[in-house]
């Protein structure tokens, strides 16, 4: 057993490449009710970078270890632990800080991943696929053949929406900013992929045969969100879960009065904290099954060892990526 671990830490909020540092810490020992998890993989999500910058809700006290998401293997078990065994692959809670080689954690806060799921994919199931699942189940009761619409469809959450919607028999209209993304999303299972421009409303009507779209998903804001809202049916719901453009949501009064548009929002961390273990597993169960079959997967652009954290966060901050940037602790 190692005597120490490496961890990425920030002692003040700021630009990630400037405030992050690699430190050595003692190897964790489990207390009563705890297990030690040796991390296998952890993605770099936009929320991670925002948290380091001090721009994310629930601002962490510094010094802090970043990383809302990850997966690891149980390598030590403390007393009074049940339901978790050595060598289990587990998903830790989002408040933990996953950019470290190992951590002691309350066993009751872990989700055990079924066998047959790749560790890197398991590390990316808790935020984006779980968000997608809740977007498709928490707001509008859709039936097989119904349409929904989203912007930033090539994002990790957008790709999860496409894959889960296909599994459930829903049809998707997907907006992207670059034409080269269209074939990729079509291959993934998207029914309609359009450029996010001023022609969206007419193109959506043409592509769907004028079908009613009762659910719109927005993670961009600004004009893009308005284009989605304008394409929705009377009485439809627009759910916002991100703000990639950093622009406010624009909802003209006419959409509220004459279209009766319902405007909602979701923060998956809050939903997770407030959900019961049963509610969490009702979502994780089908997500795990899809991941095992390979019908739900998040593209990975590059894997980095933890020691190359500065290059990794700089890469993750770039636009026009083709997949996630992750820390691979086996490297």
Secondary structure, DSSP 8 states (H G I E B T S, - for coil): --SEEEEEEESS-S-HHHHEEEEEEE-----TTEEEEEEEEEE--HHHHHHHHT-SSS---SSB---S--EEEEEEE-SS--S--TT-EEE--TTS--SBSEEEEEGGG-EE--TTS-HHHHTTIIIIIHHHHHHHHSS----TT-EEEESSTTSHHHHHHHHHHHHHT-EEEEEES-GGGHHHHHHHT-SEEEESSTTHHHHHHHHHTS--EEEEEESS-HHHHHHHHHTS-TT-EEEE---TT---B---HHHHHTS--EEEE--HHHHHHHS-HHHHHHHHHHHHHHHHHTSS---EEEEE-GGGHHHHHHHHT-SS-SSEEEEETT-
